[in-house]
């Protein structure tokens, strides 16, 4: 297994069969972490970058089987932030040294292209030195282009799984796998710093589907990869499914760092939700990004994608300072730098299949 880890660290790619072996094995976990953090330190030192998360709407037209804000969840209290609300979050975040804002929401038809463009222009006018990441789901290419032209820098769209059959088990028929994949290639072609990702331990996931995820990452060459353990929500069809594990998530984080040495790799809130030290362990496995919440505390509980989500009551300043202390305790430093990806060629079309 050590030879396979060395091959990945050298060539940054494996065959599907090799991927299945290395995903399943835990024989050389310490060595895997050592190789992964060596790349992390080479390109980013001990820096951890922050992303100020603004969850601006929990309305969603979609009905994904795993998501707590799915359309058919009648128990959730819905909300939308106004543009002024969003700008207030940015002002608070800027004062706390955030230089990237992540505008994330469900696929809410109220937020038309015109409204999103207006918000982006206002954010860029007030904070020209900050990066704007959008996480708004599937859109037409023309919409993505309008957002990019308005000043959006990055777009996060988790692919969830690169296996079409697995994708259909996680999503309703109205959400075809092919559209999700095309959206990612459209974003890359436009010039965004593209982020994708998947849940570790999602229902029906196998070592083969995870191997296909890794092959897809190798092909797409994203600037960011967001992964975290699957955590069930009690008002979804997957309420009684088992959650993903810390161990498997850390394993996959290290494998991603070896595959994409310069990638921006969050240690997610979901990881911190299932283990009190989860975010620290994620950084020690090769991660280099954390995403504190800038949303008003009055609405955070309503943006409940999964059960027991942490930091739903903390003020932004408390969360930011707490994370800084946590990172310092393991030898890392949260920095003000907006933390652009160092991925070579992330603004090119990539190897899109014909």
Helices and strands as residue ranges (DSSP letters): H 2-11, H 16-24, H 29-44, E 47-50, E 52-57, H 83-95, E 100-105, H 113-126, E 131-135, H 141-150, E 154-156, H 164-170, H 177-190, E 193-200, H 207-220, E 224-229, H 246-259, E 264-265, H 269-274, H 278-284, E 289-290, H 297-300, H 316-329, E 333-335
